[in-house]
Amino acid sequence: MLCGLWRSRHRRPEEPPVPAQVAAPVALPSPPAPQDGGTKRPGLRALKKMGLTEDEDVRAMLQGSTLCKIRSRTWHKERFYRLQEDGLSVWFQRRIRRAPSQHIFYVQHIEAVREGHQSEGLRRFGGAFAPARCLTIAFKGRRKNLDLAAPTAEEAQRWVRGLAKLRARLDAMNQRERLDHWIHSYLHRADSNQDSKMSFKEIKSLLLMVNVDMNDMYAYRLFKECDRSNNERLEGPEIEEFLRRLLKRPELEEIFHRYSGEDRVLSAPELLEFLEDQGEDGATLARAQQLIHTYELNETAKQHELMTLDGFMMYLLSPEGAALDPAHTGVFQDMNQPLAHYFISSSHNTYLTDSQIGGPSSTEAYVRAFAQGCRCVELDCWEGPGGEPVIYHGHTLTSKILFRDVVQAVRDHAFTLSPYPVILSLENHCGLEQQATMARHLRSILGDMLVTQVLDSQNPEELPSPEQLKGRVLVKGKKLPAARSDEGRILSDREEEEEEEDDEEEAGAAEQRRRAKQISPELSALAVYCGATRLRTLRPAPPPPPPGQVSSLSERKAKKLIREAGNSFVRHNVHQLTRVYPLGLRMNSANYSPQEMWNSGCQLVALNFQTPGYEMDLNAGRFLINGQCGYVLKPACLRQPDTTFDPECPGPPRTTLTIQVLTAQQLPKLNAEKPNSIVDPLVRIEIHGVTSDCARKETNYVLNNGFNPRWGQTLQFQLRAPELALVRFVVEDYDTTSPNDFVGQFTLPLNSLKQGYRHIHLLSKDGASLSPATLFVHICIQGS
């Protein structure tokens, strides 16, 4: 019905005349350092809109502080840090060979602010500074932590409290406020003489900053139309009028007027009609009235239960108007099924912050993985000096960290984002003595968090549920040979990997067998529900093997099983956990696509979280839903013991997905060093699912327009297994002579995709928000 309505009454809006060529938005350029040491504070309009200009902590940050940046025991450097007037960025200055170097970091890129010696860097190198004077700013993505010491404890607290307030206010902003704040921060920057008036030259500068490439004739005509005072300067209401014209959304106005009629306001019944055409669940008159009271800005209209164009735009730019179903953003799935019934967010070589050849190892990598919802982390354990096991990538130049420090990081950070269980996947290369030390550290540091015995003595062989294991830590490792099965003897992950890659080397196999017997009873006892086992064959008939065994497979072997025994592998994964890891040949810590493994029901599909790319985008998209808790219930076809599902032969098409790509808004500029550079954006939509569903289609590119490009193109997909499909929206900068440059993306499960007119809120390569950058699309889903 929804798609029929789209065809009958939602005709494609006529393309309005394009008044200008528009450029792609930018990462904000660094402002010049003040010549007076930061005491002169011009123009705080953008920060005023956040309501924090009177806050004492924020005012102190605006004045700036000299903080000591700490990198090592001997590398301590003073830097001047100051909050910018936009309230969204912090400027700092350093000196390189006596020449000042200016930099900026952004509040929205901060993952966490920690007080005291609560980072690996400050624990190791901050001993000369009292914990009360120290703070750590941890960033999203791959950027290193910023470890700082303030002159006094009070000054450190001002920065901790001030950043917390700014982050909270930023998180509370709706999309319209973010856009308003964004444009006013640029407006302040373009006002070169800070007189709160804009000459045509300053307006042209503003347009370039926000990536509007207007020809001079049109830009000047628009400028003069807003220059009511006719003095070649825009000020006050004239500037606001110019910005309103600049930010007009003709495609939204056309949709609004289609429903509102001649009076140009939406009544509650008219808004209900729009909601019904959107395919909104539970669309009622009361729901329409609630939306008016929530999003309408005009109090008079609100009192009369009417929605103006501004309120309509507020609604469509809100989370309720986004492509992701708001009902799926919290924990909404049944969390009482066995662990094997869930996809579980899993990391490979978790300790690494870079490549697996010579990159540094760090406990911070575990903290970052947990901050991304990861629930299964890997610990490569080797013999260390002084009887203390260490973690690193064996036989490489990667640095080493203490096993006990990693366990402490697990204790302190594993449950900050998600309450559901964490699995420690041990790759054990230690002798009996240090294995016993590992077991002792696990017990003493984790205490009651650690699962040391079965939870239900009545059903000792049944895997517990995420709900039963809230706040608990499971150990995955090899057990003593007493627990043999028809699958063969028990091996560690690394032994399995070696046997996979060196199968024909008898000497190597003999060494593996010898080492496999070297299992500490203390450590073996902790592998309660996750005993590492080698998967030799798949049983064709019941009874299934004990569920407390976990098979670890390389991506190569997993793909082979999927090709040769698809349904048998799916049935195996109904009862048992399977972990898949990247081939050891991926020296640069590249990833494989996790989708193929999910299609066969593998739960622990381990990726290098430190390596951004489309593979990690898929992982983030898969675990975006269900409160980002790291557990997502597998589709029913992957949970039924007698399932006939085979990912290689999923059956005929069941669902048609139709997406009309309409427009984009405020795309980020790619080359901040070249203010005149402009993107030529195109949109690609990718389907990641069973092999027969995988597809990618793209629009034409729009020349020189990253501010408000228009496409109006329709892309359609036929799907055989929609319950497994992920939809990835990608924006790229078209290039005729080289590969296209990545601009932004957003990935989510098809089953969490809302129909109708929706905004896609774009993310950067490392998953940070690119707000206010959005795509505007119309989505139609037909079939089961």
C-alpha positions in Angstrom: 0.0 0.0 0.0 2.8 2.4 0.9 4.5 2.0 -2.5 1.2 2.3 -4.3 0.6 5.6 -2.5 4.1 6.7 -3.4 3.3 6.2 -7.1 -0.2 7.7 -7.1 0.2 10.8 -5.0 3.9 11.2 -4.2 4.9 12.2 -7.7 8.6 13.2 -7.9 8.8 16.9 -7.1 10.0 19.1 -9.9 13.6 20.0 -9.7 13.8 23.7 -8.6 16.2 25.8 -10.5 19.7 25.3 -9.1 20.8 28.8 -8.3 24.4 27.9 -7.6 27.0 25.2 -7.7 27.7 24.1 -4.2 30.8 22.9 -2.6 31.4 20.1 -0.1 31.7 21.0 3.7 34.9 20.8 5.5 36.5 19.7 8.6 36.7 23.0 10.5 39.9 24.9 9.8 42.1 25.9 12.7 41.6 29.5 13.7 44.6 31.8 14.1 46.0 32.1 17.6 45.0 35.3 19.3 47.8 37.8 19.5 47.0 38.8 23.0 47.4 35.4 24.6 43.7 34.6 24.5 42.2 37.4 26.6 40.3 39.1 23.8 37.0 37.2 23.3 35.0 38.4 20.3 31.6 37.0 19.3 30.1 34.3 21.4 26.8 33.9 19.5 27.3 30.2 18.7 28.2 29.4 22.3 25.3 31.5 23.6 23.0 29.2 21.8 24.3 26.3 24.0 23.3 28.3 27.1 26.7 27.9 28.7 28.3 31.3 28.4 27.6 32.0 32.1 28.9 28.7 33.3 32.1 29.2 35.4 33.9 26.1 34.1 33.1 27.0 30.5 34.2 30.6 31.0 37.5 29.4 32.4 38.0 27.1 29.4 37.3 30.1 27.1 40.2 31.9 28.9 42.4 28.9 28.4 44.9 26.9 30.5 48.5 25.9 30.2 48.5 22.1 30.6 51.3 19.6 30.6 51.0 16.9 27.9 52.5 13.6 29.0 53.8 11.0 26.5 56.6 9.2 28.3 58.7 9.4 31.5 60.8 12.1 29.9 58.4 13.7 27.4 56.4 16.3 29.3 55.5 19.4 27.2 53.5 22.5 28.2 50.7 23.4 25.8 48.1 26.2 25.9 44.6 24.8 25.5 41.5 27.0 24.9 37.9 26.4 24.2 36.8 28.1 21.0 33.7 30.4 20.8 31.7 27.7 19.0 31.8 25.6 22.1 32.5 22.6 19.9 36.3 22.7 19.5 39.4 23.2 21.6 42.4 25.1 20.1 45.9 24.4 21.3 49.4 25.6 20.3 52.7 23.9 20.4 56.2 24.9 19.2 58.2 22.9 16.7 61.7 24.2 16.2 60.6 27.6 17.6 57.7 28.0 15.1 54.2 27.9 16.6 52.0 25.1 15.4 48.2 25.4 15.9 45.8 22.5 16.2 42.2 21.8 17.1 40.3 18.8 18.5 36.5 18.5 18.5 34.2 17.9 21.5 32.1 15.5 19.4 35.1 13.3 18.8 35.7 12.7 22.5 34.9 9.2 23.7 35.4 9.8 27.4 37.2 12.1 29.9 38.8 10.3 32.8 40.1 11.8 36.1 43.3 10.9 37.8 45.7 8.2 36.6 43.0 6.3 34.7 44.9 5.6 31.5 47.7 3.4 30.6 49.9 6.5 29.8 49.3 8.2 33.2 49.7 5.0 35.2 53.1 4.4 33.5 54.4 8.0 33.1 52.3 10.3 35.4 54.0 9.5 38.7 55.5 13.0 39.0 52.0 14.5 39.0 49.4 14.1 41.7 46.3 12.2 40.4 44.0 15.1 41.4 45.8 17.3 38.8 45.5 14.7 35.9 43.0 14.0 33.3 42.8 11.9 30.2 40.8 12.8 27.1 40.1 9.6 25.1 39.0 10.0 21.5 36.8 8.0 19.2 38.6 6.1 16.4 42.3 5.6 16.2 43.5 9.0 17.7 45.7 8.5 20.7 44.6 9.6 24.2 45.5 13.0 25.4 47.1 12.7 28.9 47.3 16.0 30.7 48.3 17.5 34.0 47.0 20.8 35.2 48.8 23.3 37.5 46.2 22.7 40.2 43.5 20.1 41.0 40.9 22.8 40.7 42.0 23.6 37.1 41.9 20.0 36.2 38.4 19.7 37.6 37.3 22.7 35.6 38.3 21.0 32.4 36.7 17.7 33.5 33.4 19.3 34.4 33.4 21.8 31.5 34.0 19.1 28.9 31.3 17.0 30.5 28.8 19.9 30.2 29.7 20.6 26.6 29.4 16.9 25.7 26.0 16.6 27.4 24.7 19.8 25.7 26.0 18.6 22.3 24.3 15.2 22.8 21.0 16.9 23.8 21.0 19.1 20.6 18.4 18.2 18.0 19.5 18.2 14.3 18.1 21.6 13.7 20.1 23.1 16.6 23.2 21.4 15.4 22.8 22.9 11.9 22.1 26.3 13.5 25.1 26.1 15.7 27.3 24.8 12.8 26.3 27.7 10.5 26.8 30.4 13.2 30.3 29.1 14.1 31.2 29.6 10.4 29.5 32.9 10.4 31.7 34.1 13.3 34.8 32.8 11.4 33.9 34.6 8.2 33.4 37.9 10.0 37.0 38.9 9.5 36.9 42.2 11.4 34.5 41.0 14.1 32.0 43.9 13.6 29.0 41.6 13.5 28.3 42.8 9.9 28.9 40.9 6.7 30.3 42.5 3.5 29.8 40.7 0.2 33.5 39.6 0.4 32.8 38.1 3.8 29.7 36.4 2.6 31.7 34.9 -0.3 34.2 33.6 2.3 31.3 32.1 4.3 29.9 30.4 1.3 33.3 28.8 0.5 33.6 27.7 4.2 30.3 25.9 4.1 31.0 24.6 0.6 28.6 26.7 -1.5 30.2 27.5 -4.8 27.8 30.2 -6.1 28.6 32.2 -9.1 29.3 35.8 -8.2 26.2 37.1 -10.1 23.7 35.0 -8.3 25.5 35.4 -4.9 25.4 39.2 -5.2 21.8 39.2 -6.2 20.9 37.1 -3.1 23.1 39.4 -1.0 21.3 42.6 -2.3 17.9 41.0 -1.8 18.7 40.7 1.9 20.5 44.1 2.2 17.3 46.0 3.2 19.4 48.9 4.5 21.1 49.1 1.1 24.5 49.9 2.7 26.5 46.9 1.3 26.5 45.2 4.7 24.3 42.5 6.2 23.6 42.8 9.9 21.2 41.3 12.4 17.9 40.3 10.7 19.5 40.7 7.2 22.1 38.0 8.1 19.3 35.7 9.4 17.3 36.2 6.2 20.4 35.3 4.1 20.9 32.2 6.1 17.3 31.2 5.9 17.5 31.4 2.1 20.7 29.5 2.1 19.3 26.7 4.2 16.0 26.3 2.3 14.9 22.7 1.7 12.7 22.9 -1.5 12.1 19.1 -1.4 10.8 19.3 2.1 8.6 22.2 1.3 7.1 20.4 -1.6 6.2 17.4 0.6 4.8 19.6 3.3 2.6 21.6 0.9 1.4 18.3 -0.7 -0.3 17.5 2.7 -1.0 20.9 4.2 -3.0 22.3 1.3 -3.5 26.1 0.7 -3.3 27.2 4.3 0.3 25.9 4.5 0.0 24.4 8.0 -0.6 20.8 8.9 -3.6 19.9 11.0 -3.4 16.8 13.2 -5.6 14.8 10.7 -3.3 16.0 7.8 -0.2 14.9 9.7 -1.9 11.6 10.5 -2.4 11.1 6.7 1.3 11.7 6.2 2.2 9.2 9.0 0.0 6.6 7.4 1.6 7.1 4.0 5.0 6.7 5.8 3.9 3.3 7.0 4.3 4.3 10.6 3.3 1.6 13.1 0.6 2.8 15.5 -0.2 5.9 13.5 -3.2 7.5 15.3 -4.6 11.0 15.7 -3.3 11.0 19.2 0.2 10.2 17.9 -0.1 13.1 15.4 -1.1 15.4 18.2 1.9 14.3 20.3 4.3 15.0 17.4 2.9 18.5 17.1 3.4 19.2 20.8 6.9 17.7 20.6 8.4 19.3 17.5 6.3 22.5 16.7 8.3 25.6 17.5 5.5 28.2 17.2 3.5 28.3 20.5 0.3 29.6 18.8 0.3 26.9 16.2 1.0 24.3 18.9 -2.0 25.5 21.0 -4.2 25.0 17.9 -2.7 21.6 17.2 -1.1 22.8 13.9 2.3 22.1 12.6 4.2 24.7 10.5 7.0 23.9 8.0 9.6 24.5 10.7 8.0 22.0 13.0 7.7 19.5 10.1 11.4 19.9 9.4 12.2 19.5 13.1 10.3 16.2 13.1 11.9 14.8 10.0 15.4 15.7 11.3 14.8 14.1 14.7 15.6 10.5 15.6 11.9 9.7 14.9 12.4 10.9 11.3 15.6 8.9 10.9 16.1 5.7 8.9 16.9 3.7 12.0 13.8 2.5 13.9 13.8 4.3 17.3 12.2 1.2 18.8 15.4 -0.7 18.0 17.8 1.7 19.6 17.3 0.3 23.1 17.4 -3.4 24.2 14.3 -4.8 22.7 15.1 -8.4 21.9 14.6 -11.5 24.1 17.9 -11.8 26.1 16.9 -15.1 27.8 17.9 -17.5 25.0 21.2 -19.5 25.1 24.4 -17.7 24.1 24.6 -19.6 20.8 21.4 -17.9 19.6 23.1 -14.5 19.4 25.6 -12.7 17.2 28.2 -11.4 19.6 30.5 -8.5 18.8 34.0 -9.9 18.8 37.5 -8.5 18.4 40.7 -10.1 17.1 44.2 -9.2 18.4 42.4 -6.7 20.7 45.6 -5.5 22.3 46.9 -4.0 19.0 46.5 -0.3 18.1 48.0 -0.7 14.7 49.4 -3.5 12.5 50.3 -7.0 13.8 53.9 -6.8 12.7 55.3 -3.8 14.6 52.4 -1.9 16.1 52.1 -1.0 19.8 50.1 -3.1 22.2 48.0 -1.2 24.8 45.4 -1.8 27.4 43.7 1.3 25.9 42.8 -0.9 22.9 40.6 -3.0 25.2 39.0 0.1 26.6 38.2 1.3 23.1 36.8 -2.1 22.0 34.5 -2.1 25.0 33.4 1.5 24.2 32.4 0.1 20.7 30.2 -2.6 22.3 32.7 -5.4 21.9 31.8 -8.5 24.1 34.6 -11.0 23.1 38.2 -9.8 23.3 41.4 -11.7 22.6 44.4 -12.1 24.9 47.6 -13.6 23.2 49.5 -14.8 26.3 53.2 -15.5 26.3 55.9 -16.2 28.9 57.1 -12.9 30.5 60.0 -11.9 32.7 59.7 -12.1 36.5 57.1 -14.8 36.3 54.5 -12.4 34.9 52.7 -13.4 31.6 52.7 -10.8 28.8 50.4 -10.1 25.9 51.6 -9.3 22.4 51.6 -10.7 18.9 54.1 -13.5 19.2 57.3 -13.6 17.1 56.8 -10.0 15.9 58.0 -6.5 16.9 54.7 -5.5 18.6 55.2 -4.1 22.1 54.3 -6.1 25.2 51.8 -5.4 28.0 51.3 -7.3 31.2 48.5 -9.9 31.4 47.4 -8.6 34.8 47.1 -5.0 33.4 44.7 -6.2 30.7 42.6 -8.1 33.3 42.4 -4.9 35.3 41.2 -3.0 32.2 38.5 -5.7 31.8 37.4 -5.2 35.4 37.3 -1.4 35.1 35.8 -1.0 31.6 34.1 -4.1 30.4 30.6 -3.1 31.6 30.6 0.7 31.2 28.5 0.5 28.0 26.8 -2.9 28.1 25.8 -5.1 31.1 25.9 -8.3 29.1 28.7 -10.9 29.5 32.3 -10.6 28.2 34.2 -13.5 26.8 38.0 -13.5 27.2 39.4 -15.6 24.3 42.8 -16.8 25.6 45.5 -17.8 23.0 47.8 -19.5 25.5 51.5 -20.0 24.8 52.6 -20.1 28.5 54.1 -22.9 30.5 52.3 -24.4 33.5 53.7 -22.0 36.1 52.7 -18.8 34.3 49.3 -20.4 33.3 48.7 -20.8 37.0 49.7 -17.2 37.5 47.1 -16.2 34.8 44.4 -18.2 36.6 45.4 -16.5 39.9 45.2 -13.0 38.4 41.8 -13.8 36.8 40.3 -14.9 40.1 41.9 -12.2 42.3 41.3 -9.2 40.0 37.8 -10.1 38.6 36.5 -11.7 41.8 32.7 -12.4 41.6 32.6 -11.1 37.9 34.4 -14.3 36.9 32.3 -17.4 36.1 34.1 -20.3 37.9 31.3 -22.9 37.8 28.1 -23.7 36.0 25.2 -21.5 36.9 22.5 -24.2 36.7 23.6 -27.5 38.2 20.3 -29.1 36.9 21.3 -28.3 33.3 25.1 -28.2 33.3 25.4 -28.8 29.6 23.1 -26.0 28.6 24.5 -22.6 27.7 23.2 -19.8 29.8 21.6 -16.7 28.4 23.0 -13.1 28.2 20.4 -12.2 30.9 21.7 -14.8 33.3 25.3 -13.8 32.7 24.8 -10.0 33.2 28.0 -8.5 34.6 29.9 -11.7 34.3 33.2 -12.7 32.5 33.7 -16.0 30.8 37.0 -17.5 29.9 37.5 -19.2 26.6 40.5 -21.5 26.6 41.7 -25.1 26.3 40.7 -27.6 29.0 42.4 -30.8 30.2 41.9 -33.8 28.0 39.3 -35.3 30.3 36.6 -33.5 28.3 37.2 -35.3 25.0 34.6 -35.7 22.3 34.1 -37.2 18.9 35.3 -33.9 17.5 38.8 -34.7 18.7 41.2 -33.4 21.3 41.0 -29.9 22.6 43.2 -27.3 21.2 43.9 -23.6 21.7 43.1 -21.0 19.0 46.7 -20.6 18.1 47.2 -24.4 17.8 44.2 -24.6 15.5 45.5 -21.8 13.4 48.9 -23.5 13.1 47.3 -26.8 12.2 45.1 -25.0 9.7 48.0 -23.3 8.0 50.7 -26.0 8.4 48.6 -29.2 8.1 51.2 -31.2 6.3 54.1 -30.5 8.6 54.3 -33.6 10.8 57.0 -32.2 13.0 54.9 -29.1 13.7 51.9 -31.3 14.4 53.9 -33.4 16.9 55.0 -30.2 18.7 51.4 -29.1 18.9 50.4 -32.4 20.4 53.2 -32.1 23.0 52.2 -28.6 23.9 48.5 -29.4 24.1 49.2 -31.6 27.1 50.7 -28.7 28.9 47.5 -27.4 30.4 47.4 -25.9 33.9 44.5 -27.4 35.9 44.0 -24.0 37.5 43.4 -22.3 34.1 41.5 -25.3 32.6 39.0 -25.0 35.5 38.1 -21.5 34.4 36.9 -22.5 30.9 33.5 -23.4 32.2 31.3 -22.7 29.2 33.8 -22.0 26.5 36.2 -24.9 26.2 38.3 -24.5 23.0 37.9 -27.4 20.7 38.9 -28.3 17.1 36.0 -28.8 14.7 37.0 -31.8 12.5 33.6 -32.8 11.0 30.0 -31.6 11.3 27.7 -34.2 12.7 24.9 -35.0 10.2 22.4 -36.1 12.8 21.5 -35.6 16.5 22.5 -35.6 19.3 24.5 -32.4 19.0 27.9 -32.2 20.7 28.1 -30.6 24.1 27.3 -26.8 23.9 30.1 -25.9 26.2 32.7 -26.3 23.5 33.8 -23.4 21.2 35.4 -24.0 17.8 37.8 -21.5 16.4 38.1 -21.4 12.6 40.2 -19.3 10.3 38.1 -17.3 7.7 39.4 -19.8 5.1 38.1 -22.9 6.9 34.8 -21.2 7.7 34.2 -20.3 4.1 35.0 -23.9 3.1 32.4 -25.2 5.5 29.8 -22.7 4.3 30.4 -23.8 0.7 30.5 -27.5 1.3 28.1 -28.1 4.2 26.0 -24.9 4.5 23.0 -26.3 6.3 25.0 -28.6 8.6 27.2 -25.7 9.6 24.0 -23.6 10.4 22.6 -26.5 12.5 26.0 -26.9 14.3 25.8 -23.1 15.2 22.3 -23.5 16.7 23.9 -25.3 19.7 27.5 -24.4 19.8 29.6 -21.2 19.7 31.9 -20.7 16.7 34.6 -18.1 16.6 36.0 -17.0 13.2 39.3 -15.1 13.0 41.2 -13.4 10.1 44.0 -15.3 8.4 47.4 -14.8 9.9 48.6 -13.7 6.5 46.8 -10.4 6.9 50.0 -8.6 8.1 48.5 -5.1 8.0 45.6 -6.2 10.2 43.1 -6.0 7.4 39.7 -7.5 7.9 37.5 -10.0 6.0 33.8 -9.3 5.4 31.9 -10.7 8.5 28.6 -11.1 6.6 29.3 -14.5 5.2 30.0 -15.9 8.6 26.9 -14.3 10.1 24.9 -15.9 7.3 25.8 -19.4 8.6 25.1 -18.5 12.2 28.6 -18.0 13.5 28.4 -16.0 16.7 31.9 -14.8 17.4 33.0 -13.2 14.1 36.2 -11.6 15.2 37.6 -8.5 13.4 40.5 -6.1 13.9 38.7 -3.2 15.6 41.8 -1.0 15.1 41.4 -1.2 11.3 38.6 1.0 9.8 36.9 0.1 6.6 33.6 -1.3 5.2 34.1 -4.5 7.3 34.0 -2.6 10.5 31.1 -0.5 9.2 29.2 -3.7 8.7 30.1 -4.8 12.3 29.0 -1.4 13.7 25.7 -1.7 11.6 25.0 -5.2 12.8 25.4 -4.2 16.5 23.9 -0.7 16.1 20.6 -2.0 17.4 19.5 -3.6 20.7 21.0 -0.8 22.7 24.4 -1.4 21.1 24.9 -4.0 23.9 27.0 -6.3 21.7 24.4 -9.1 21.5 21.9 -9.4 18.6 19.4 -12.2 18.5 20.0 -14.3 15.4 17.0 -14.7 12.9 14.7 -17.7 13.6 16.1 -19.6 10.6 19.5 -19.7 12.4 18.1 -20.8 15.8 15.9 -23.8 15.0 17.5 -27.2 15.6 15.9 -28.7 12.4 16.3 -25.6 10.2 16.6 -26.2 6.5 18.2 -22.9 5.8 21.3 -22.9 3.6 23.0 -19.5 3.0 24.2 -20.7 -0.4 20.6 -21.6 -1.5 18.2 -19.3 0.3 15.3 -19.7 -2.0 13.3 -17.2 -4.2 13.1 -13.5 -3.7 10.8 -12.5 -0.9 11.3 -8.8 -0.5 11.7 -5.7 -2.8 13.6 -2.7 -1.4 13.1 0.5 -3.3 15.1 3.6 -2.3 14.7 7.0 -3.9 17.8 9.1 -3.2 16.5 12.6 -3.0 19.1 15.1 -1.6 22.1 15.5 0.8 22.8 18.3 3.2 26.1 19.8 4.4 28.5 17.1 3.3 32.0 17.4 4.9 34.7 18.9 2.8 37.6 16.5 2.2 40.5 18.8 1.7 40.6 21.5 4.3 44.0 22.7 2.9 42.2 23.8 -0.3 39.3 26.0 0.5 38.2 26.1 -3.1 38.1 22.3 -3.5 34.6 20.9 -3.9 33.2 17.4 -3.9 31.2 15.9 -6.8 29.1 13.6 -4.6 27.4 10.3 -5.6 25.5 7.9 -3.4 25.9 4.2 -3.5 23.6 1.8 -1.7 25.0 -1.6 -0.9 23.2 -4.7 0.3 25.2 -7.2 2.4 23.5 -10.5 3.0 23.5 -14.0 1.6 25.5 -14.2 -1.6 22.6 -14.0 -3.9 21.3 -10.8 -2.2 24.7 -8.9 -2.2 24.4 -5.9 -4.6 25.5 -2.3 -5.0 23.9 0.4 -7.1 24.7 4.1 -7.3 23.4 7.4 -8.4 25.0 9.8 -10.9 27.4 12.3 -9.4 26.5 15.9 -8.9 29.1 18.3 -10.1 30.6 20.8 -7.5 27.9 20.6 -4.9 28.4 19.3 -1.4 26.0 21.7 0.4 22.6 20.6 -1.0 23.1 18.2 -3.9 20.0 16.8 -5.6 19.6 13.4 -7.3 16.0 12.2 -7.3 17.1 8.7 -8.5 15.5 5.4 -7.6 17.5 2.2 -6.8 15.8 -1.1 -6.4 16.9 -4.5 -4.9 15.4 -8.0 -4.7 16.1 -9.9 -1.5 15.9 -13.6 -0.7 16.9 -13.5 3.0 16.0 -10.0 4.2 16.3 -11.0 7.9 20.1 -11.2 7.4 20.6 -8.2 5.1 22.5 -5.0 6.1 21.9 -1.8 4.1 24.9 0.5 3.7 24.5 4.0 2.5 27.8 5.5 1.1 28.6 8.9 -0.1 31.7 9.3 -2.3 33.5 12.1 -4.1 33.5 11.1 -7.8 36.9 11.2 -9.5 37.5 10.5 -13.2 41.2 9.7 -12.9 41.5 7.9 -9.5 39.4 5.9 -7.1 36.5 7.9 -5.5 37.2 9.4 -2.1 35.1 8.3 0.9 32.8 11.1 2.3 30.5 9.3 4.8 28.4 6.3 5.4 25.7 4.7 7.5 24.9 1.0 7.9 22.0 -0.7 9.6 20.0 -4.0 9.4 17.2 -4.0 6.8 14.8 -5.1 9.5 15.5 -1.9 11.4 15.0 0.3 8.4 12.0 2.6 8.5 9.9 3.3 5.5 8.8 6.6 4.0 10.8 9.9 3.9 13.9 9.5 6.1 17.1 11.2 6.9 20.3 9.2 7.0 22.8 10.7 9.5 26.2 10.1 8.1 29.3 8.8 9.9 33.0 9.2 9.3 35.5 6.4 8.5 36.0 5.7 12.2 32.4 5.9 13.1 32.2 9.5 14.4 29.2 11.7 13.7 29.5 14.0 10.7 26.6 16.1 11.9 24.9 18.0 10.4 25.6 16.0 7.2 22.6 13.9 6.1 21.1 12.1 3.2 17.4 12.5 2.5 15.7 9.4 0.9 12.4 7.7 0.4 12.3 4.1 1.4 9.7 1.4 0.4 9.8 -2.2 1.5 7.4 -4.7 -0.1 7.0 -8.4 0.8 7.9 -10.4 3.9 
